[in-house]
């Protein structure tokens, strides 16, 4: 039976770093004979020579070098596993998955990550991007522990979920100066808008009923993967539709986009962050506390309103 133990890999690593069996034995607090025995036992188990003993000093064979290289990966993984187990025992999650709605620029999230990193908690962060109902589905299916930028009224608000308002998302109907609608008198009627292609970011949910914002029945669409792609498609004159005021503010100011009044005005959309409220670990609690106090997203949502 193969006995490729962590202890054997630690001894092999020590021999390679220290340059001799005796020095390695001192590092791992073993007598030299015990180190020699373990190496020979490992060679017998593997059926290969790990060290070439033909010279004055034992040198790693190609097989031994490969074992050392891959074994160090295992030692690192074992060390990380030990740390993660200790963190879990003290309430820190091994990994925290955070879904961010595509309407929010990720530049808002970088400073939050930097703040979290100062804790040196060891909890791994993994971010995914969702849109519309997809954020709530990710939470419902436990693909995400926390969603940031979810549309409040799309959530099912079950007993196991909680949410907190971030602010209101205001939209503006915008087109490129070259778009045919740019020269049409205002307010634009729905029948006029319906004649032109809409740029849309599709709902990322797989099982929930897809949700759309500002899309008219029968209107042709150009589907793009993110809100920033949608802004760029508007600027390129490839279609029309509603954009978050915060994202449209700059291209509206410099003339790359033109705002058009519409007959049927869309009300602001309340946005929130949401989470599963059972088994809240230390990492998730930190993010919840931070988001409760931080105003950067609220300030971003208000950009361009004045």
N, C-alpha and C positions, 0 to 999 in steps of 0.2 A: 504493500500500500504506500502510495506517494505521500511523503511528509514535508511538503513545501510550506513550512510554517513561517509566521512573521518573525519569530526568534531567529530562524536560520537565515532569513533575508537580512535581518539587522546585523548578524555576525558577518555575513558576506560583505555588506556595505562597509562595516568597520574595518575589515581586512583591506579592502580596496583603498579606503581613505588613509588608514594608518600605515600601510605598507608592509605589515608583518602580522603573523598570527599572534605573537606575544603582545604587541601593542594593542591589537583588537581585543584580546582577552582582557587586558587591563581596562579598556573602555567599557566593555559589557559586563565587567565584574565576574569573569569566569577564569578558571585556571587554563593555561595554554592547552593542556591535554584535552579538556572538554571542548574547546574550540576546534581542535584538530579532529576529534571524534565526530563532531556535528557536521563538519565539512565532508568527511569521508562518508558519513551516513547519507548526506544529501546526494553525493555522487552516486552511491549505490542505488538509492531510490530512483534517481533520474536515469541511471544507466549511461552517464556521460562523465567525462573528466571536466571539472570546473577549473582546476588549476593545473598548469604545466609545471611539474616539479623537476624537470631535467636540468635546470640551471641552479645557480647558487640561491636564487630567490624564486618563490612560487609566483608564476605569472598567470593571469587569467587566460584561459583558452577562448576561442571565438564563442563557444557555447556558454562559457562562464560570463563573458562580457555581455552577451545578450540577456542572460539571466539577471545580471546585476542591473542592466538598464531598465528592463521591464519590472524587476523586483523593486526598484526605487519608486516606480509609479504606484505599486501596490502599497509600499510603506507610507507614501504620502496619502493615498486614499484611506488607509487604515487610520492614520493620524487624524484626518479630517472626520472620519466616521466617529471616532472616539469623542472628538470635540462636539460634533453634532448631537450625539447621544447625551452628553452632559448638558448641552444647551436645551434640548428638549425636556430633560428632567427638571430644568430650572424655569421652564415656561417660554423659552425662545423657540420660534418655529424654525425648522430646517430651511424652508423656502416659503416666500410670500409672493403670490402671483397677483399682479395688479393690472386690471384692464383700464385703458384710457380711451375715452371716446375720441374719434378722429377729429371732432370739431375743435378740440383743444390742442394748440401747438405744444409739442413735447418740450420746447424751451422752458415752459412753465414747470416742468417736472424735474429737470436737472438739478436746480438748487435744493429741492426736497431730498433727492437722493444723496447729495453731498452732506446735508444735515444728518441724514440717517447714518451715513458712513462713519460719522464722528463717534457713534455709539460703540463701534467695533463689536457688534453683537454676534457676528458670524452668520446671521440669517441671509441666505441668498435671496436676491430680488430678481423676479422675472416679470417683464412687462409684455402685454399683448395689446393690440389695437382692435377696437370694435366700433361699430356704428349703430345708432338708433337702438332697436330692440336687442341687438347682439350683446350689448353690455349687460342687460338684465339676464339674458340667457346664460352668459358666461358665469354669472353669479349663481343663478338657479341650478345649473348643472355642476357647480363647484369647480369649474375650470379657472375661476378667479376667486380670490379671497376678498378683494376690494375692487370696486369700480369707481372711476373718477370721471365726472362729466356725463353721467347718465341722465336721460330725460325723465323727470319725476313721474309724469302721469303714465308712462309705459310700464312701470314696475307693478308686479302683482302684490307687493307689500305683504308678504306672508308673515306669520308670527316669528319666523326664524330670520327675517331680514329687517334691517334698520337702515335709515337714510337721513341725510342732513343736507339742507339746501346750500348750494354754492352761490347762486345768483340767477339772474334772468338773461337768457340769450335773445338778443334782439336781432332781427334780420332786415335786410334791405334788398329790394329787387334791383339787380344790376346787370348791365350789358356793356360790351365794348363799344367805343364810339363808332366803330365801323358796322355794328350790328344793325339790321333793319329797324328794330324796335327803338333804337336810340333817337330816331327822328320822328317817332309817332307822338301825337299830342297826348297829354296826360289828363286824367288818370287812365292807365291801360286797363281795358276790359279783359275779363277772363277769356272771352272768345277770341280776342286779338292775340293774347299770349299763347293760347292753345295751338296756334298755327306754327309756332317755332319750337325747335328742339330744346329740351331742358337738359341741363347738366346735373347729374344726380350721383350721390354716393349711396350705393345700395345698402339696405339693412343687412348686417352681417349675421343675423340669427339664422339658424338652420331648421329649427322646429317651430318657432313662434310665427304668427301671422306677420308677414313683412309690413313695415310701416314706412310711409313716405311723408315728406313735408313739402307743401306747395306744388305738388305735381297734379296736373289736370288730367281728367279722364281722356284717354286717346292721344295724349301728347307724346310725340316721339322723344326718345331719351338717348343720351350719351352717358354711359355708366363709367365712372372713374373710381380708382381705389381709395382716395383719401380726400379730405376737405381742401388741402392745399392744392391737389391736382384739380379740384373743382374751380378754385379761384383762378388758377392758371388757364384753364379751359375757357372761362369767362373772358379773361383778358385777351386770349387769342381769337375771340369772336366766334367760338365754336358752338355757342348756345346761350341760353338765358336761364334765369332762375334766381332764387333767394340765396343770399350769402350772409353769414354772421357779420354784423356791423364791425366787430373787432378785427376780422380778417380783411374786410373790404375797405377799411378806413384809409390805408396807405394808397392803394391803387385808385380810390375815388379822389383823394387829395391831389394826386399828380396827373390825373386825367386819363389813366389807363382804363378806368371804368366810369360809367355814367349811371347814377341812381335814377330810377324811374318810379314815380308814384303809381300805385295800382288802385283799382276800384275796390278790391276786396283785400283789406289790410290784415296781415297775419299777426296775431297777438304774440307777445313775448313768450318764450318757453322756459319754464323753470328747470334748472339743472341742479343735480345733486351728486354727492358721493354716497355709495351704499355698500353694505357688508353683511355677511352672515354673522348674526349676533350670538351664536353658540360657539363655545371653545375659542374665545378671543385670546390669542397669545400676546406676548410682550411686543413683538414687532408690529402686529396689526394695531394694537392699542396705541403705539407711538404714532403711527400714521393717522389714526383717527384723531388723536389729540392735536397733532400738527395741523391737519386740515380744518379742524374746528377753529383754530386760532389764526391761521394764515389767511391773508386777504389778497394774495397775488392773483388768483383766478377771478375773484370778484372784480378786482380792479381791471383785469384784462377784458372781462365781459362788458364793462362800462366804457371801454375805449371807443372813441368815435361818436359817442352819443351827444356830446356837447358841441 
